[in-house]
Amino acid sequence: MDLILDWIAREGYIFVSWWLMIAIAGWTVMPLAWRLLGGLPDRGYTLAKPLGLLLIGFVYWLLVSLGLLGNTTGGILVAWLIVLTLAFIALNRLRGNAISWSAYWRENRTVIIVSELLFAVLFFTWLLYRAHNPDTYTTEKPMELAFISSIMRSDTFPPNDPWLSGYAISYYYFGYVIAAMLSMLSGVTSSIGFSAMFSALFALAGTTAFGVGYNLVRARGIAQSAAEVAIDAAKRIQPRFVPLSAGMLALFLVVLMGNFQTLLIELPMQSNIVTEDYLNFWGQPRASFERLDDRMYAYDPDASLRFEPATWGYWWWFGASRVLGDYNLDGTNSGEPISEFPAFSFVLGDTHPHVLALPFVIMTIGLMLNLLLTWRAPNRYEIGLYGLIIGGLIFMNAWDGPIYLAGIIGAEALRRVMRGNGRLRIGDWWSLFMLGLGLLFIAIIAYLPFFIGFRSQASGFLPNIIQPTYFPRLFLMMGPLLLLSGAFVAVELWRGRRRMNWSLGLTIGLGLLALLISVMLLLIFLSSFNAGLYARVQGFVDMNGGWAQVLPQVLQRRFAHGLTSVVLLTIMIIVIARLFPRILGISETDDDDQVVTYAPSTGFALLLVGIGTTLLFVPDFLYIADNFGWRINTIFKFYYQAWVTLSIAGAYATYTILADARLARPAMPLRLVFGVMLVVIIAAGSIYPLAATYSRAYVERGAPSVLSIDGGDLSLSSNMIEMVHCVDR
């Protein structure tokens, strides 16, 4: 405790200053959120912090890039003032209901207070975690620290490349601009700003996930039909703690929960109680552990399960992000796709673009929900905001932009389906196309200075010939979320059984499978005529004895690993069949004359499940061609977003199965089974963050004698520091 008090006395001002800056950023855009995010029950309060940071960062970056502002604290304050002014103009000029701040406070004070307390607690907790191990020298942290330092030192934008003198950074660096902006405003060095930004990202991601989960469930507490009003009069529908609990579960699932690798592999492996057959079943050969650690893990029949993370070896926690090993036809390991998830990211400590973008990605999911709940077509101001957000995501982490552009279009399509009695007409398809085109146009124009100089490593798609994901490996990685999603779609199948549009579901699901296989075959055919494709495809075939040798092995592996495709495709088919309901025939009767029998929140959660399962499904057939040459990055980026979307859907699934009194729920024994499964998932998912943070904070560097979030001194040896001082002189 004395160490912590001493640390607070020395560096507590960092917590206060960063908390205050981020809170003010959220309050700055609340007038704008009031007008443009009115579909959400809290009118965007729980999304305001990342929204404020993104808009202030955008205005600042754009004006500095155009030479209208300097890269100074004064320039930051001017940009902040511009955003505040525009927010109040929007509040006063845009159409909307009359504002009663007192009524808004009475209705939303609980979620406001809880979200502010959550942010403060999460931010302080992760600052304290970083103070125990302020590592800035492992993995990609030196590069990330160099970007922040370079941006802080640059006179204008684009910022100077920290390695190539005279060149600008050619990377998606917007997240680092926001980190540098907050560091400059608070007057801290880049090494301190690195840790502060990392901790703020943890708090922002957690509270934004809480907000989306809260709004998704709270929207079900608002009666949407005369029948629901009658039910509300008969029962006490949705006590206030219910949406708060759903928000807390969303927070846990998104940023705190680990996958099943720790429970099913790491813990028994470290206890020496697993056989080679057990490991092979899960696709985790013993040799893969011994590559990461010098220790030998021999089976001991007399050993018992024990939880002793202090004895687990150096960086044992890293293995949870490498469970999807890919293997050549001869059984040798061809690589380990990055199967990272947010809890791993926050244990590792990198501020890589996918981590920098995480709060803003979750915020975008909240904007998708707002679009649906607004119940009308988005106006030009909302489209402008959504376009700025999509462009910002591309600028932060290019992979996320297309995913959530499709997500926004999907939310608008869902709104039109619900308004159109379960159908999309030709005019709807045209409107969706124009919406996507408009969003993309706004994103490109708004961030044009970035796009002009940006060069991507991606160069198209490659066929995934021999690496379909083995289902037990997928279960280790995504098992908690697949269980929740599977239960959810099963319950929705039961609820909508009379209206399930199986013909459409099968047509689209099997059509997607046929499309992916066709693209695979086309790329294989084109590889004979394209030098780049030839090296990746025909070169592999020739090296393994030609198609006569390769094709039987490929087909055998596809069938052996086909369970993954079957499970994911089944979920997608059920989602489509539920979202696009069947119109009953003349001879059929139904007590409900509504074609669409699900609530907007339920439809939205199903949409998230559809997005998540599609992201898991596609890399089994295609992957992005980049410098790696295999699907390491495609798995990484797609699975990470699948984790986010399925987590939020999982929080809603828990509510609708256990607590939604307006809907038919499974029988009590089935709900009890689901409740037990949920407890097991939470308990199993808690092992990883507890053990990993303990190992990082206390085992790797030993018990610290002093706490500090400044990792700058750790990244340089004494000789390097002396050299830097020599250059400065």
VONU-680320 format. One line per 2 residues: for each residue x, y, z of C-alpha. Coordinates in steps of 0.5 Angstrom, whole numbers, plus 2048, in hexadecimal, padded with zeros to 3 digits. Each point is the difference from the previous one (the first is absolute). Example, Ala and Ser with C-alpha at 12.3 -4.5 7.8 and 13.67 -1.06 7.14 Angstrom:
<nodes>
819 7F7 810; 802 807 7FE .
</nodes>
This chain:
<nodes>
800 800 800; 806 805 801 .
802 7FF 7F9; 7FA 801 7FD .
7FF 807 805; 807 802 7FE .
7FE 7FF 7F9; 7FA 804 800 .
803 806 804; 805 800 7FA .
7FC 7FE 7FA; 7F9 801 802 .
7FF 806 7FC; 801 7FC 7FA .
7FA 7FD 801; 7FC 806 802 .
802 804 7FA; 7FF 7FA 7FB .
7F9 7FF 803; 7FE 807 800 .
802 801 7F9; 7FC 7FA 7FD .
7FA 801 805; 800 807 7FD .
801 7FE 7F9; 7FA 7FC 801 .
7FC 806 803; 802 804 7FA .
7FC 7FC 7FB; 7FA 7FE 804 .
7FC 806 7FD; 802 7FC 7F9 .
7FE 7FA 803; 7F9 802 802 .
7FE 802 7F9; 803 7FA 7FC .
800 7FA 805; 7F9 801 803 .
7FE 7F9 7FE; 804 7FE 806 .
7FD 800 807; 806 803 803 .
800 805 7FA; 807 7FE 7FF .
803 802 806; 804 7F9 801 .
803 801 7F9; 802 807 801 .
807 7FF 802; 803 7FD 7FA .
7FB 804 7FC; 803 806 803 .
807 7FE 7FF; 7FF 7FE 7F9 .
7FD 806 7FE; 805 805 803 .
806 7FC 7FE; 7FD 800 7F9 .
7FF 808 800; 807 801 803 .
803 7FB 7FB; 7FD 803 7FA .
801 807 801; 808 7FE 802 .
800 7FC 7F9; 7FE 806 7FC .
804 805 804; 7FB 804 803 .
802 7FE 807; 807 7FE 803 .
801 7FA 804; 800 803 807 .
7FC 800 806; 7FD 806 7FE .
7FE 7FD 7F9; 7FD 7FA 804 .
7FB 805 804; 7FE 804 7FA .
7FE 7F9 7FD; 7FC 7FF 806 .
7FD 806 800; 7FE 7FF 7F9 .
7FC 7FA 802; 7FD 803 806 .
7FD 805 7FB; 7FE 7FC 7FB .
7FC 7FB 805; 7FC 806 803 .
7FE 802 7F9; 7FE 7F9 7FF .
7FC 801 806; 7FD 806 7FF .
7FF 800 7F8; 7FE 7F8 7FF .
7F9 7FE 800; 7FE 7FC 807 .
7FC 7FF 806; 800 806 805 .
806 7FF 805; 7FE 7FF 807 .
807 7FF 803; 7FD 7FE 807 .
7FB 7FB 7FD; 806 7FD 7FD .
804 800 806; 7FA 7FD 804 .
800 7FA 7FB; 807 7FF 7FF .
804 802 806; 801 7F9 802 .
803 7FE 7FA; 804 806 800 .
803 7FF 807; 801 7F9 7FF .
804 801 7F9; 804 806 803 .
802 7FC 806; 802 7FA 7FB .
804 804 7FC; 804 803 806 .
801 7F9 803; 802 7FC 7FA .
805 806 7FE; 803 800 807 .
800 7F9 800; 804 7FF 7FA .
805 806 801; 802 7FC 807 .
801 7FA 7FC; 804 803 7FB .
804 803 806; 802 7F9 802 .
803 7FF 7F9; 801 806 7FB .
803 7FC 7FB; 801 804 7F9 .
805 7FB 7FD; 7FD 7FA 7FF .
7FC 7FE 7F9; 7FE 806 7FC .
800 805 806; 807 804 7FE .
7FC 801 7F9; 7FA 803 803 .
804 804 805; 804 803 7FA .
7F9 802 7FD; 7FE 803 806 .
807 804 801; 800 802 7F8 .
7F9 803 800; 802 804 806 .
806 802 7FD; 7FD 802 7F9 .
7FF 807 7FE; 7FA 7FE 7FC .
7FD 7FA 7FD; 801 7FB 7FD .
805 7FF 806; 807 7FE 7FE .
802 7F9 800; 804 7FE 806 .
804 7FB 7FC; 801 804 7F9 .
802 807 800; 7FD 804 7FB .
7FA 7FC 7FF; 7F9 800 804 .
7FD 7FA 803; 7FC 7FB 7FB .
7FC 7FD 805; 7F9 800 803 .
802 805 806; 7FA 803 802 .
7FF 7FD 807; 807 802 801 .
7FE 807 7FF; 7FB 800 805 .
805 7FD 805; 805 805 7FE .
7FB 806 801; 7FE 7FE 807 .
807 7FF 802; 802 807 7FD .
7FA 803 804; 802 7FD 807 .
807 801 7FF; 803 7F9 801 .
805 7FD 7FC; 7FF 7FB 7FA .
802 7FA 805; 7FB 802 805 .
7FB 802 7FB; 800 7F9 7FD .
7FE 7FD 807; 7FB 805 801 .
7FD 7FF 7F9; 800 7F8 801 .
7FC 801 806; 7FB 805 7FD .
7FF 7FB 7FB; 7FE 7FA 805 .
7FB 805 803; 7FD 803 7FA .
7FF 7F9 7FD; 7FD 7FD 806 .
7FB 806 802; 7FE 800 7F8 .
7FF 7F9 800; 7FC 801 807 .
7FC 806 7FC; 7FE 7FC 7FA .
7FE 7FA 804; 7FC 804 805 .
7FD 804 7FA; 7FE 7F9 7FC .
7FC 7FD 806; 7FE 807 802 .
7FC 801 7FA; 7FC 7FA 801 .
7FE 803 807; 7FC 805 7FB .
7F9 7FE 7FE; 800 7FF 7F9 .
7F9 7FE 7FE; 7F9 800 804 .
801 7F9 802; 806 802 803 .
7FD 805 804; 7FB 7FB 803 .
805 7FC 802; 804 805 803 .
7FA 802 804; 7FF 7F9 803 .
807 7FF 801; 806 804 803 .
804 800 7F9; 808 801 800 .
802 802 807; 805 805 7FF .
806 7FC 802; 7FE 7FB 7FB .
803 804 7FA; 806 802 805 .
801 7F9 801; 800 7FF 7F8 .
805 805 7FF; 805 7FE 806 .
800 7F9 7FC; 801 803 7F9 .
806 803 804; 803 7FA 803 .
7FF 7FC 7F9; 803 805 7FC .
806 802 804; 801 7FC 806 .
7FE 7F9 7FE; 806 7FB 7FD .
7FF 7FA 7FC; 7FF 7F9 801 .
808 7FE 7FF; 802 802 807 .
7FA 7FB 803; 801 7FA 7FC .
807 801 7FE; 805 804 804 .
7FD 7FE 807; 800 7F9 7FF .
807 800 7FC; 803 804 805 .
7FE 7FB 805; 803 7FA 7FC .
7F9 7FD 800; 7FF 7FF 7F8 .
802 7FB 7FB; 802 801 7F9 .
7FA 7FD 7FE; 7FC 805 804 .
804 806 7FD; 800 7FD 7F9 .
7F8 800 800; 800 807 801 .
805 801 7FB; 806 803 805 .
806 7FB 7FF; 804 800 806 .
806 803 7FC; 7FD 806 7FF .
800 802 807; 807 7FE 800 .
802 805 7FB; 7FD 805 804 .
804 7FE 806; 806 7FD 802 .
7FC 7FB 805; 7FE 7F9 7FF .
7F9 7FE 801; 800 7F9 801 .
7F9 7FC 802; 801 7FE 807 .
7FA 7FB 802; 801 802 808 .
7FF 807 7FF; 7FA 804 801 .
7FD 807 7FE; 803 806 803 .
7FF 807 7FF; 807 803 801 .
801 805 7FB; 807 803 803 .
803 7F9 7FE; 7FD 800 7F9 .
807 803 7FC; 801 806 7FC .
7FB 803 7FC; 7FB 7F9 801 .
7FA 805 7FE; 802 801 7F9 .
7FE 7F9 7FE; 7F9 802 801 .
801 805 7F9; 803 7FA 7FC .
7FB 7FA 801; 7FE 800 7F8 .
806 7FD 7FE; 800 7FE 7F8 .
804 7FA 7FE; 803 7FE 7F9 .
7FE 7FA 7FC; 806 7FC 803 .
7FD 802 807; 806 805 802 .
7FE 807 803; 7FF 805 7FA .
7FE 806 805; 7FC 802 806 .
7FB 805 7FE; 7FF 805 805 .
7F9 7FF 804; 801 806 804 .
7FA 802 804; 7FF 807 804 .
802 7FD 807; 807 7FD 7FD .
801 807 7FD; 7FF 804 807 .
805 7FB 803; 805 800 7FB .
800 808 800; 801 802 7F9 .
7FC 806 7FD; 800 7FD 7F9 .
7FB 803 7FB; 7FA 7FA 802 .
801 802 807; 800 808 7FF .
7F9 7FF 7FC; 7FD 7FB 805 .
7FC 805 803; 7FE 804 7FA .
7FE 7F9 7FD; 7FB 7FF 806 .
7FD 807 7FF; 7FF 7FE 7F9 .
7FC 7FA 802; 7FC 805 804 .
7FF 805 7FA; 7FD 7FA 7FC .
7FB 7FF 806; 7FE 807 800 .
7FF 800 7F8; 7FB 7FA 801 .
7FD 803 807; 7FF 807 7FC .
7FB 7FC 7FC; 800 805 7FA .
805 800 7FA; 807 804 803 .
800 807 7FE; 806 804 7FD .
803 802 806; 800 7F9 803 .
802 7FD 7F9; 806 805 801 .
802 7FE 807; 800 7F9 7FE .
804 801 7FA; 805 804 805 .
800 7FA 805; 801 7FB 7FA .
806 804 7FD; 803 801 807 .
800 7F8 801; 803 7FF 7F9 .
806 805 803; 800 7FD 806 .
800 7F9 7FE; 7FF 7FF 7F9 .
7FD 7F9 800; 7FA 802 805 .
7FD 805 7FB; 7FD 7FC 7FB .
7FE 7FB 805; 7FC 806 804 .
7FE 803 7F9; 7FC 7F9 7FF .
7FD 800 807; 7FD 807 7FF .
7FD 7FE 7FA; 7FE 7FA 803 .
7FC 804 806; 7FD 804 7FA .
7FE 7FA 7FD; 7FD 7FD 806 .
7FC 806 801; 7FD 800 7F9 .
7FE 7F9 801; 7FD 801 807 .
7FC 806 7FD; 7FF 7FC 7F9 .
7FC 7FA 803; 806 7FC 800 .
802 802 7F9; 805 804 7FC .
7FD 803 7F9; 804 802 7FA .
800 808 803; 803 7FD 807 .
806 7FD 7FC; 801 806 7FC .
800 804 807; 805 7FC 803 .
805 800 7FA; 7FF 808 800 .
801 800 808; 807 7FB 7FF .
802 805 7FB; 7FF 806 804 .
803 7FE 806; 806 7FD 7FC .
800 807 7FC; 800 804 807 .
806 7FC 803; 804 801 7FA .
7FF 807 7FF; 801 802 808 .
806 7FC 800; 803 801 7F9 .
807 803 803; 801 7F9 803 .
7FD 7FC 7FA; 805 804 7FB .
806 7FD 804; 7FE 7FA 802 .
803 7F9 7FD; 7FD 7F9 803 .
803 7FA 800; 7FA 7FC 7FE .
800 7FE 7F9; 7F9 7FC 7FF .
7FE 7F9 802; 803 7F9 800 .
7FD 7FA 800; 800 7FC 807 .
802 7F9 7FD; 802 7FC 806 .
7FF 804 806; 7F8 7FF 802 .
800 801 808; 7FF 7FA 804 .
7FA 800 804; 803 7FF 807 .
805 805 7FF; 7FA 805 7FE .
7FD 7FE 806; 806 801 805 .
800 807 7FD; 7F9 802 7FF .
7FC 7FB 804; 7FD 805 805 .
7FD 804 7FB; 7FE 7FA 7FB .
7FC 7FD 806; 7FC 807 802 .
7FF 801 7F8; 7FE 7F9 7FF .
7FB 800 806; 7FD 807 7FE .
7FF 7FE 7F8; 7FD 7F9 803 .
7FB 804 804; 7FE 805 7FB .
7FF 7FA 7FB; 7FB 7FD 805 .
7FD 807 801; 7FF 801 7F8 .
7FF 7F9 7FE; 7FA 802 7FD .
803 805 7FC; 807 7FE 7FE .
802 801 7F9; 804 7FA 7FF .
800 800 7F8; 803 807 801 .
805 7FE 805; 802 7FA 7FC .
801 804 7FA; 804 805 803 .
804 7FC 804; 802 7FB 7FB .
800 805 7FB; 806 803 804 .
803 7FA 801; 800 7FF 7F8 .
802 807 7FF; 806 7FF 805 .
802 7F9 7FC; 7FF 803 7F9 .
805 806 802; 805 7FB 803 .
800 7FC 7F9; 800 806 7FC .
806 802 804; 804 7F9 7FF .
7FE 801 7F9; 803 807 7FF .
806 7FE 803; 803 7FD 7FA .
800 806 7FD; 802 805 805 .
807 800 803; 7FE 802 807 .
7FA 7FB 801; 805 7FB 7FD .
805 800 805; 7FB 800 805 .
7FB 7FA 7FD; 804 7FC 7FB .
806 801 803; 7FD 7FC 806 .
7FD 7FB 7FC; 806 7FE 7FC .
804 800 807; 7FB 7FB 802 .
800 7FB 7FA; 7FB 803 7FB .
7F9 800 800; 7FF 7F9 800 .
804 7FF 807; 7FD 807 803 .
7F8 7FF 7FE; 7FF 7FA 804 .
803 802 806; 7FD 807 7FF .
7F9 7FD 800; 801 7FB 806 .
802 806 804; 7FA 804 7FE .
7FB 7FA 802; 804 7FF 806 .
800 807 803; 7F9 801 7FD .
7FC 801 806; 803 807 801 .
7FC 802 7F9; 7FA 7FC 802 .
7FF 804 807; 801 807 7FE .
7FC 7FF 7F9; 7FA 7FD 804 .
801 806 805; 800 805 7FA .
7FA 7FC 7FD; 7FC 801 806 .
801 807 801; 7FE 801 7F9 .
7FA 7FC 800; 7FE 804 807 .
801 807 7FD; 7FC 7FF 7FA .
7FA 7FD 802; 7FC 7FC 7FC .
7F9 802 7FE; 7FB 7FB 802 .
7FB 7FD 7FB; 7F9 800 7FF .
7FE 7FA 804; 805 801 805 .
7FE 804 807; 804 804 805 .
7FE 803 806; 805 806 7FE .
7FE 804 7FA; 807 803 800 .
804 7FD 7FB; 807 803 803 .
7FF 7FD 807; 806 802 803 .
802 806 804; 805 805 7FD .
805 7FE 805; 800 7F9 7FF .
800 801 7F9; 807 804 801 .
803 7FB 804; 7FE 7FB 7FB .
804 805 7FB; 806 800 804 .
800 7F8 801; 7FF 800 7F8 .
806 805 7FF; 804 7FC 805 .
7FF 7F9 7FD; 802 803 7F9 .
806 803 803; 802 7F9 802 .
7FE 7FC 7FA; 803 804 7FB .
807 7FF 802; 7FF 7F8 7FF .
800 802 7F8; 803 806 7FF .
805 805 803; 803 806 7FE .
807 800 7FD; 805 804 803 .
807 800 802; 7FF 7FA 805 .
7FE 7FB 7FA; 7FB 7FC 804 .
7FA 802 804; 803 802 807 .
7FE 807 7FF; 7F9 7FE 7FD .
7FE 7FC 806; 803 805 805 .
7FC 806 7FD; 7F9 7FC 7FF .
800 7FC 806; 802 806 804 .
7F9 803 7FE; 7FC 7FA 800 .
802 800 808; 7FD 807 800 .
7FA 7FF 7FD; 7FE 7F9 803 .
802 803 807; 7FB 805 7FF .
7FB 7FB 7FD; 801 7FB 806 .
7FF 805 805; 7F9 802 7FD .
7FF 7F8 7FF; 801 7FF 807 .
7FA 806 802; 7FB 7FD 7FB .
801 7F9 802; 800 801 807 .
7FC 807 801; 7FC 802 7FB .
7F9 800 803; 7FC 802 7F9 .
803 7FA 7FC; 7FE 7F8 801 .
806 7FE 804; 803 7F9 800 .
7FE 7FB 805; 803 801 807 .
804 7FA 800; 803 802 7F9 .
801 807 803; 804 7FD 806 .
804 7FC 7FB; 802 807 7FD .
801 803 806; 805 7FB 802 .
803 800 7FA; 801 808 800 .
803 7FF 807; 805 7FB 7FE .
802 805 7FA; 801 806 805 .
804 7FC 804; 804 7FC 7FB .
801 807 7FC; 802 803 807 .
806 7FC 801; 804 803 7FA .
800 807 802; 801 7FF 807 .
806 7FB 7FF; 803 804 7FA .
800 807 804; 803 7FD 806 .
806 7FD 7FC; 801 806 7FC .
800 805 806; 803 7FB 806 .
804 7FA 7FD; 804 803 7F9 .
803 806 804; 800 7FD 807 .
7FC 805 805; 802 807 7FE .
803 804 805; 7FD 807 7FD .
7FA 800 7FC; 800 805 7F9 .
7FC 800 7FA; 806 803 7FC .
804 7FA 7FC; 804 805 7FD .
806 7FE 804; 7FF 7F9 7FF .
800 800 7F9; 808 803 7FF .
806 7FD 803; 805 805 803 .
804 800 7FA; 7FA 801 7FC .
7FF 806 804; 807 803 800 .
800 7FF 7F8; 7F9 804 800 .
803 806 805; 806 800 7FB .
7FC 801 7FA; 7FC 806 804 .
806 803 801 .
</nodes>
